[in-house]
Structures are given as structure tokens and as C-alpha cells.
């Protein structure tokens, strides 16, 4: 037991190293490495969302830099280097800011366990406490970036000897459990940390981002940021580098503006042509437009994939409309003899309905209706009913035909109710007649529109 107490004292001495003061937690500058070997500074952890990676990039080398949100294709990123660098940076950040505090907490925990061993009389309990302390100590480095792993390895060796003594004291000095004894450093490929970017490197970092982002608006925003940063920090930068960089960026912005104009002109012209050809049901013409857009995009260097995708979607929509219109025209051509026969048969009822619009409007407006006007309205409605009822409408115009009959019935009722209102001097009934007349006019207009849309060749709105 004397040897065990001595080992415990040594362990306490090793664990009791004073904790140093640590700096306030600050965001870590990480790196997103690209497959071409370059890297972008990330202010904090990048986020991978589907096939994209998003992170905040400082645009200057100042202590509290303005940040620009970067959205890249994940395929551009060298994830092995990026992940290794993040692990190294997290470890360095942990060692710099938190490790000593955690190590001090571990020291107190293990020291308390060893103190409990010395104060416990039950050999089995002493052994259990020592084994639990040993397990806690062996697992700690893996969860704390292998901080102080050499000291912990020494302490584990001493604990192993103490545990062997305690096992002997319990009368069960069997072979030590290898799950407690085994301890090895993890195999880690360390990515060396890079220093914080200088003012010039921060600007060049923004230029690299502008080169690799695939969104034109984001590229222009990054290039504009470079201009503003160069102008704001030119006093601390080499004059020749400032002049060259500013000239190059201005040229790049002009190129982007020119590309935007080319694609906007292409979009405007193609959309107009697509609308025209869709109205003509020109399916082949729309298919040729798709091919032309692909060819023109290649000539322009494929610089606006989102614009081209949106333009092709418009053409595809118009192509679908043209195909549907052509199908409707084909059907109409097959049904044209029947529809033309109906059109001839319904022409007189429709013309007669046009004659009752003015009398119905007078009833609707309560503008006054003479006995002759009301009688003429009723007789005309009866005539329309007889003629329309004698016509068998094709299925295409059945709904419109039914609306016409309903409109005529409402018109006849409006004339009758208006006569009753005039005879009784009843204003309420006059308003009822007004409502009936309004309904007749509305249904009549809808019937005319529906019938004409079916008897005439189909067209797009």
C-alpha cells in the first residue's frame, strides 16, 4: 500500500500543473482548399448544403473585417485538405483557448478519485475507483485533440502499476484488462496552418473567389468589393500593384457587363420569337429556337447557364402550348363541318339576342321601359327560345348553347317582372327586374364568347 500511495502522490503532482489564463474565444479563420491548389479564407466553419458549399469570407485583413457570403459548387473543393486544415485549426484554437482549463478540470477529477482510493478501506471499491479513473484518463486525449498526451501516457503507466497492486491486494492479481491497458496515438495527417492573410492577400483572395463562383451577380459583387477595398486601403499597398489590379478588375467588370447585355438581348429576342411561333402553332420553329439558343450560348462562352436554363424553360413552355394548340386545331379541322353547320343555325338567335341588349340594359338601369318595349322584348325572347331549342348543339358548344337559353329565360322574366313593378308601383320588384336583366346580359355575353371560341379556329390567348 505504501507504493500505491507514493504513485498517487506522483500522479497528483503531474496533474496539478497550474492553469494559464486563456484569451477570449475568437472566430477561427479556416481555409477552403480548391482542387486547383488555391484556397479561400473562411470566417468560421463552411457549411456543405447538398452540392454547394457556403461560407463567409473576410474581404480585408482588418481585425473586424467585412464578410462576403460565398456560394461554391462542392465539386470545386478539395475536401481532404479542407477537412484536415479544419481539424488542425480546431486543435490549435482549442489548445490556445480552452485546453488548459479542461486539463485542470481533468486533474481535479483524477486527484479526487485518487484521494477517494486512499480514504476507502474496501479493497474492491479502491480497485473500482482506480480503474474508472484510468478509463477516464485513457479516453480523454481522443476527445481533446491529444492535448498533453505524453504526460497522460506517463500517468497511465503509473496508474497501471497502482491498479496491479490493488488487484494483488484483493487477491485477484489476474491479467490486466487490455481494454484498459491499450493506448495509442491516432493516425492524423496534419495540414499545416497558414498565417492570417495580409491586406494584399485578402484582396487576392476575393479575386480568387470571383474567379471560381458560378453566379454572375455574385462575381460582379466580389469584383466591385475589390475596387472598393483597393481604393480604401491603397495607402498600405504597393502603388503599381494597386494600379494593375484596379485596371484588371475594371476590365473584368466591363466584360461581365457586356456578357449580361448579350444574354439579355438574346433572351428578349428569343422570347418574342417564341411567343410569335407559339401563336402560329409552329412546333418545328420552336424546336429550331432551342437549337439556336444552345449554339448562341456556345458562341458567348456558356457564361450565363442560369439565364440559358430559364430561357430554354420558356421555349419549352411555348413548345408545349404550340403542340396543344396544333392538336386542338387538328381536332377543330375534323369537326369543322359540324361546327360550321351549327354556326349557321345559331346565327339568327344570336342576332336576335343582340337586339334585346338595349331593352335589357334599360331594365337593369331602371331607366324606364315602355309597354311596347316590354312586349317586343318578351316576343323576341320567345322567338329566340323557339329557334335555339330547335338546334341540336355539338358537344363542343353544348355549354354555351345552354347559357344562351338561360340568358333568354332571364330576359323574358326581367320583362315580366318590370311590367308587374310598373303596374304596382313597386320599387322592390323593379330592382328584382334589374337583377334578372343583369343576369341575362352577363349570361348572354358569356354564351356568345363560349360559342365563338369553339366555332372559330383555336388560338392562344
TAKA-V782033 format. One record per residue. N is the residue number from 1. RES is the residue in three letters. SS is DSSP state (helix for helix, strand for strand, loop for the rest). PSI is psi in radians with two decimals (none if undefined). NEAR is the number of other C-alpha atoms within 10 Angstrom. Layout:
# TAKA-V782033
N_RES_SS_PSI_NEAR, N_RES_SS_PSI_NEAR
This chain:
# TAKA-V782033
1_UNK_loop_-0.51_11, 2_UNK_helix_-0.72_7, 3_UNK_helix_-0.70_11, 4_UNK_helix_-0.74_20, 5_UNK_helix_-0.66_15, 6_UNK_helix_-0.78_11, 7_UNK_helix_-0.68_18, 8_UNK_helix_-0.70_23, 9_UNK_helix_-0.70_15, 10_UNK_helix_-0.73_14, 11_UNK_helix_-0.77_22, 12_UNK_helix_-0.68_18, 13_UNK_helix_-0.71_12, 14_UNK_helix_-0.68_14, 15_UNK_helix_-0.38_21, 16_UNK_loop_0.46_17, 17_UNK_loop_2.41_12, 18_UNK_loop_2.45_10, 19_UNK_loop_2.30_13, 20_UNK_loop_2.78_12, 21_UNK_loop_2.52_11, 22_UNK_loop_2.65_13, 23_UNK_loop_2.78_9, 24_UNK_loop_2.48_9, 25_UNK_loop_2.23_11, 26_UNK_loop_2.70_9, 27_UNK_loop_2.53_10, 28_UNK_loop_2.33_15, 29_UNK_strand_1.97_21, 30_UNK_strand_3.13_26, 31_UNK_strand_2.38_25, 32_UNK_strand_1.88_24, 33_UNK_strand_2.36_20, 34_UNK_strand_2.80_18, 35_UNK_loop_-0.30_13, 36_UNK_loop_0.06_9, 37_UNK_loop_-0.27_9, 38_UNK_loop_2.99_13, 39_UNK_strand_2.73_19, 40_UNK_strand_2.42_22, 41_UNK_strand_2.34_24, 42_UNK_strand_2.20_21, 43_UNK_strand_1.60_19, 44_UNK_loop_-3.03_16, 45_UNK_loop_2.32_17, 46_UNK_loop_2.68_20, 47_UNK_strand_2.27_12, 48_UNK_strand_2.10_14, 49_UNK_strand_1.79_11, 50_UNK_loop_-2.15_8, 51_UNK_loop_0.33_9, 52_UNK_strand_2.72_14, 53_UNK_strand_2.30_18, 54_UNK_strand_2.34_17, 55_UNK_strand_2.86_21, 56_UNK_strand_2.22_19, 57_UNK_strand_2.21_26, 58_UNK_strand_2.39_24, 59_UNK_loop_-0.08_23, 60_UNK_loop_3.02_25, 61_UNK_loop_0.34_16, 62_UNK_loop_2.82_12, 63_UNK_loop_-0.71_7, 64_UNK_loop_1.35_8, 65_UNK_loop_2.61_12, 66_UNK_loop_2.55_12, 67_UNK_strand_2.58_14, 68_UNK_strand_2.24_18, 69_UNK_strand_2.18_14, 70_UNK_strand_2.34_22, 71_UNK_strand_1.88_21, 72_UNK_strand_2.76_19, 73_UNK_strand_2.32_16, 74_UNK_helix_-0.38_16, 75_UNK_helix_-0.35_12, 76_UNK_helix_-0.24_16, 77_UNK_strand_2.37_20, 78_UNK_loop_1.65_17, 79_UNK_helix_-0.54_15, 80_UNK_helix_-0.90_12, 81_UNK_helix_-0.72_21, 82_UNK_helix_-0.77_19, 83_UNK_helix_-0.68_16, 84_UNK_helix_-0.75_18, 85_UNK_helix_-0.72_22, 86_UNK_helix_-0.71_23, 87_UNK_helix_-0.75_18, 88_UNK_helix_-0.76_20, 89_UNK_helix_-0.72_21, 90_UNK_helix_-0.72_17, 91_UNK_helix_-0.79_17, 92_UNK_helix_-0.72_16, 93_UNK_helix_-0.69_17, 94_UNK_helix_-0.81_17, 95_UNK_helix_-0.67_19, 96_UNK_helix_-0.58_15, 97_UNK_helix_-0.56_17, 98_UNK_loop_-0.33_18, 99_UNK_helix_-0.80_22, 100_UNK_helix_-0.66_20, 101_UNK_helix_-0.79_16, 102_UNK_helix_-0.66_16, 103_UNK_helix_-0.66_21, 104_UNK_helix_-0.70_17, 105_UNK_helix_-0.71_15, 106_UNK_helix_-0.74_18, 107_UNK_helix_-0.82_20, 108_UNK_helix_-0.70_15, 109_UNK_helix_-0.81_16, 110_UNK_helix_-0.70_24, 111_UNK_helix_-0.71_20, 112_UNK_helix_-0.70_13, 113_UNK_helix_-0.75_20, 114_UNK_helix_-0.62_24, 115_UNK_helix_-0.69_16, 116_UNK_helix_-0.60_15, 117_UNK_helix_-0.78_22, 118_UNK_helix_-0.44_13, 119_UNK_helix_-0.10_10, 120_UNK_loop_2.32_14, 121_UNK_loop_-0.45_10, 122_UNK_loop_2.03_10, 123_UNK_helix_-0.68_16, 124_UNK_helix_-0.70_16, 125_UNK_helix_-0.69_15, 126_UNK_helix_-0.74_22, 127_UNK_helix_-0.77_22, 128_UNK_helix_-0.72_15, 129_UNK_helix_-0.75_20, 130_UNK_helix_-0.72_22, 131_UNK_helix_-0.69_20, 132_UNK_helix_-0.70_14, 133_UNK_helix_-0.69_20, 134_UNK_helix_-0.73_22, 135_UNK_helix_-0.79_15, 136_UNK_helix_-0.74_15, 137_UNK_helix_-0.68_20, 138_UNK_helix_-0.51_21, 139_UNK_helix_-0.33_13, 140_UNK_helix_-0.78_17, 141_UNK_helix_-0.70_19, 142_UNK_helix_-0.52_13, 143_UNK_helix_-0.05_8, 144_UNK_loop_0.70_17, 145_UNK_loop_0.57_18, 146_UNK_loop_0.54_17, 147_UNK_loop_2.33_19, 148_UNK_loop_0.69_14, 149_UNK_helix_-0.55_17, 150_UNK_helix_-0.82_12, 151_UNK_helix_-0.70_12, 152_UNK_helix_-0.61_19, 153_UNK_helix_-0.71_17, 154_UNK_helix_-0.74_13, 155_UNK_helix_-0.63_21, 156_UNK_helix_-0.69_21, 157_UNK_helix_-0.74_13, 158_UNK_helix_-0.72_18, 159_UNK_helix_-0.66_23, 160_UNK_helix_-0.73_18, 161_UNK_helix_-0.74_14, 162_UNK_helix_-0.69_22, 163_UNK_helix_-0.65_22, 164_UNK_helix_-0.74_18, 165_UNK_helix_-0.76_17, 166_UNK_helix_-0.62_24, 167_UNK_helix_-0.69_20, 168_UNK_helix_-0.64_14, 169_UNK_helix_-0.48_15, 170_UNK_helix_-0.14_14, 171_UNK_loop_0.17_11, 172_UNK_loop_1.20_11, 173_UNK_loop_0.66_13, 174_UNK_loop_3.10_9, 175_UNK_loop_2.41_8, 176_UNK_loop_2.45_12, 177_UNK_loop_2.06_9, 178_UNK_helix_-0.40_8, 179_UNK_helix_-0.42_9, 180_UNK_helix_-0.58_17, 181_UNK_helix_-0.57_15, 182_UNK_loop_2.38_8, 183_UNK_loop_2.14_12, 184_UNK_loop_2.60_10, 185_UNK_loop_2.40_11, 186_UNK_loop_2.57_10, 187_UNK_loop_1.93_6, 188_UNK_loop_2.26_9, 189_UNK_loop_1.96_12, 190_UNK_loop_2.30_13, 191_UNK_loop_2.04_16, 192_UNK_loop_2.46_11, 193_UNK_loop_2.49_15, 194_UNK_loop_2.61_12, 195_UNK_loop_2.78_7, 196_UNK_loop_2.56_12, 197_UNK_loop_2.55_17, 198_UNK_loop_2.95_12, 199_UNK_helix_-0.75_19, 200_UNK_helix_-0.74_19, 201_UNK_helix_-0.62_15, 202_UNK_helix_-0.72_22, 203_UNK_helix_-0.76_24, 204_UNK_helix_-0.55_18, 205_UNK_helix_-0.72_22, 206_UNK_helix_-0.68_23, 207_UNK_helix_-0.68_20, 208_UNK_helix_-0.75_15, 209_UNK_helix_-0.71_22, 210_UNK_helix_-0.52_21, 211_UNK_helix_-0.56_12, 212_UNK_helix_-0.30_15, 213_UNK_loop_2.61_17, 214_UNK_loop_0.04_17, 215_UNK_loop_2.10_17, 216_UNK_helix_-0.72_18, 217_UNK_helix_-0.68_12, 218_UNK_helix_-0.67_17, 219_UNK_helix_-0.81_22, 220_UNK_helix_-0.70_18, 221_UNK_helix_-0.74_14, 222_UNK_helix_-0.75_25, 223_UNK_helix_-0.69_24, 224_UNK_helix_-0.61_16, 225_UNK_helix_-0.69_18, 226_UNK_helix_-0.78_25, 227_UNK_helix_-0.83_17, 228_UNK_helix_-0.70_13, 229_UNK_helix_-0.75_17, 230_UNK_helix_-0.75_22, 231_UNK_helix_-0.64_13, 232_UNK_helix_-0.43_10, 233_UNK_helix_0.31_13, 234_UNK_helix_-0.39_16, 235_UNK_helix_-0.49_10, 236_UNK_helix_0.12_11, 237_UNK_loop_2.74_13, 238_UNK_loop_2.32_10, 239_UNK_helix_-0.74_11, 240_UNK_helix_-0.65_9, 241_UNK_helix_-0.71_13, 242_UNK_helix_-0.81_19, 243_UNK_helix_-0.79_12, 244_UNK_helix_-0.79_10, 245_UNK_helix_-0.76_18, 246_UNK_helix_-0.71_18, 247_UNK_helix_-0.77_13, 248_UNK_helix_-0.72_13, 249_UNK_helix_-0.71_18, 250_UNK_helix_-0.68_15, 251_UNK_helix_-0.72_12, 252_UNK_helix_-0.70_15, 253_UNK_helix_-0.68_17, 254_UNK_helix_-0.69_13, 255_UNK_helix_-0.78_12, 256_UNK_helix_-0.74_17, 257_UNK_helix_-0.72_13, 258_UNK_helix_-0.71_12, 259_UNK_helix_-0.74_18, 260_UNK_helix_-0.79_17, 261_UNK_helix_-0.74_12, 262_UNK_helix_-0.78_14, 263_UNK_helix_-0.58_19, 264_UNK_helix_-0.73_13, 265_UNK_helix_-0.75_12, 266_UNK_helix_-0.80_17, 267_UNK_helix_-0.80_19, 268_UNK_helix_-0.79_11, 269_UNK_helix_-0.75_11, 270_UNK_helix_-0.67_21, 271_UNK_helix_-0.72_18, 272_UNK_helix_-0.77_11, 273_UNK_helix_-0.68_16, 274_UNK_helix_-0.72_25, 275_UNK_helix_-0.77_19, 276_UNK_helix_-0.81_15, 277_UNK_helix_-0.53_19, 278_UNK_helix_-0.73_26, 279_UNK_helix_-0.48_18, 280_UNK_loop_0.02_15, 281_UNK_loop_0.66_24, 282_UNK_loop_1.42_18, 283_UNK_helix_-0.81_21, 284_UNK_helix_-0.69_12, 285_UNK_helix_-0.68_16, 286_UNK_helix_-0.66_24, 287_UNK_helix_-0.66_14, 288_UNK_helix_-0.56_10, 289_UNK_helix_-0.73_21, 290_UNK_helix_-0.81_19, 291_UNK_helix_-0.69_12, 292_UNK_helix_-0.71_13, 293_UNK_helix_-0.76_19, 294_UNK_helix_-0.76_15, 295_UNK_helix_-0.78_13, 296_UNK_helix_-0.64_15, 297_UNK_helix_-0.69_19, 298_UNK_helix_-0.72_11, 299_UNK_helix_-0.68_10, 300_UNK_loop_0.01_13, 301_UNK_loop_0.19_11, 302_UNK_loop_0.69_15, 303_UNK_loop_-0.18_18, 304_UNK_loop_1.22_16, 305_UNK_helix_-0.63_14, 306_UNK_helix_-0.73_13, 307_UNK_helix_-0.72_17, 308_UNK_helix_-0.71_19, 309_UNK_helix_-0.76_13, 310_UNK_helix_-0.69_12, 311_UNK_helix_-0.75_20, 312_UNK_helix_-0.57_20, 313_UNK_helix_-0.68_13, 314_UNK_helix_-0.79_18, 315_UNK_helix_-0.72_23, 316_UNK_helix_-0.67_17, 317_UNK_helix_-0.78_13, 318_UNK_helix_-0.61_23, 319_UNK_helix_-0.72_25, 320_UNK_helix_-0.73_16, 321_UNK_helix_-0.70_18, 322_UNK_helix_-0.70_25, 323_UNK_helix_-0.73_16, 324_UNK_helix_-0.71_16, 325_UNK_helix_-0.73_22, 326_UNK_helix_-0.67_20, 327_UNK_helix_-0.75_14, 328_UNK_helix_-0.66_15, 329_UNK_helix_-0.66_18, 330_UNK_helix_-0.76_14, 331_UNK_helix_-0.74_13, 332_UNK_helix_-0.68_19, 333_UNK_helix_-0.66_13, 334_UNK_helix_-0.55_11, 335_UNK_helix_0.00_14, 336_UNK_helix_-0.77_17, 337_UNK_helix_-0.74_12, 338_UNK_helix_-0.75_13, 339_UNK_helix_-0.67_22, 340_UNK_helix_-0.62_13, 341_UNK_helix_-0.73_13, 342_UNK_helix_-0.71_18, 343_UNK_helix_-0.71_19, 344_UNK_helix_-0.68_9, 345_UNK_helix_-0.57_17, 346_UNK_helix_-0.08_20, 347_UNK_helix_-0.79_12, 348_UNK_helix_-0.83_14, 349_UNK_helix_-0.66_22, 350_UNK_helix_-0.69_18, 351_UNK_helix_-0.70_11, 352_UNK_helix_-0.65_14, 353_UNK_helix_-0.63_24, 354_UNK_helix_-0.52_14, 355_UNK_helix_-0.40_13, 356_UNK_loop_0.03_19, 357_UNK_helix_-0.78_17, 358_UNK_helix_-0.83_13, 359_UNK_helix_-0.66_21, 360_UNK_helix_-0.67_28, 361_UNK_helix_-0.62_16, 362_UNK_helix_-0.72_15, 363_UNK_helix_-0.73_26, 364_UNK_helix_-0.73_24, 365_UNK_helix_-0.08_16, 366_UNK_loop_0.66_15, 367_UNK_loop_-0.06_9, 368_UNK_loop_2.37_13, 369_UNK_loop_2.09_17, 370_UNK_loop_2.80_11, 371_UNK_helix_-0.68_13, 372_UNK_helix_-0.75_9, 373_UNK_helix_-0.73_16, 374_UNK_helix_-0.72_20, 375_UNK_helix_-0.75_16, 376_UNK_helix_-0.71_15, 377_UNK_helix_-0.79_24, 378_UNK_helix_-0.76_21, 379_UNK_helix_-0.68_13, 380_UNK_helix_-0.69_20, 381_UNK_helix_-0.74_25, 382_UNK_helix_-0.73_15, 383_UNK_helix_-0.76_16, 384_UNK_helix_-0.73_23, 385_UNK_helix_-0.78_19, 386_UNK_helix_-0.82_13, 387_UNK_helix_-0.83_15, 388_UNK_helix_-0.66_22, 389_UNK_helix_-0.42_14, 390_UNK_loop_-0.16_11, 391_UNK_loop_2.26_12, 392_UNK_loop_1.87_13, 393_UNK_loop_2.51_22, 394_UNK_loop_2.82_15, 395_UNK_helix_-0.53_10, 396_UNK_helix_-0.56_16, 397_UNK_helix_0.19_21, 398_UNK_helix_-0.74_15, 399_UNK_helix_-0.75_14, 400_UNK_helix_-0.66_24, 401_UNK_helix_-0.75_24, 402_UNK_helix_-0.65_15, 403_UNK_helix_-0.67_22, 404_UNK_helix_-0.79_28, 405_UNK_helix_-0.73_22, 406_UNK_helix_-0.68_18, 407_UNK_helix_-0.72_27, 408_UNK_helix_-0.70_28, 409_UNK_helix_-0.73_18, 410_UNK_helix_-0.66_24, 411_UNK_helix_-0.74_30, 412_UNK_helix_-0.73_25, 413_UNK_helix_-0.66_19, 414_UNK_helix_-0.73_30, 415_UNK_helix_-0.74_27, 416_UNK_helix_-0.78_16, 417_UNK_helix_-0.62_21, 418_UNK_helix_-0.67_29, 419_UNK_helix_-0.75_20, 420_UNK_helix_-0.74_15, 421_UNK_helix_-0.71_18, 422_UNK_helix_-0.72_16, 423_UNK_helix_-0.68_9, 424_UNK_helix_-0.16_11, 425_UNK_loop_0.61_12, 426_UNK_loop_1.90_12, 427_UNK_helix_-0.57_13, 428_UNK_helix_-0.73_10, 429_UNK_helix_-0.55_18, 430_UNK_helix_-0.68_23, 431_UNK_helix_-0.61_19, 432_UNK_helix_-0.75_18, 433_UNK_helix_-0.68_29, 434_UNK_helix_-0.74_23, 435_UNK_helix_-0.73_17, 436_UNK_helix_-0.73_25, 437_UNK_helix_-0.72_30, 438_UNK_helix_-0.74_21, 439_UNK_helix_-0.71_20, 440_UNK_helix_-0.77_28, 441_UNK_helix_-0.75_25, 442_UNK_helix_-0.84_13, 443_UNK_helix_-0.64_21, 444_UNK_helix_-0.76_26, 445_UNK_helix_-0.72_18, 446_UNK_helix_-0.70_16, 447_UNK_helix_-0.80_24, 448_UNK_helix_-0.79_17, 449_UNK_helix_-0.80_12, 450_UNK_helix_-0.72_19, 451_UNK_helix_-0.76_23, 452_UNK_helix_-0.65_15, 453_UNK_helix_-0.39_15, 454_UNK_helix_-0.58_17, 455_UNK_helix_-0.30_20, 456_UNK_loop_2.74_14, 457_UNK_loop_2.41_15, 458_UNK_loop_2.59_19, 459_UNK_loop_2.83_15, 460_UNK_loop_2.64_12, 461_UNK_loop_none_4
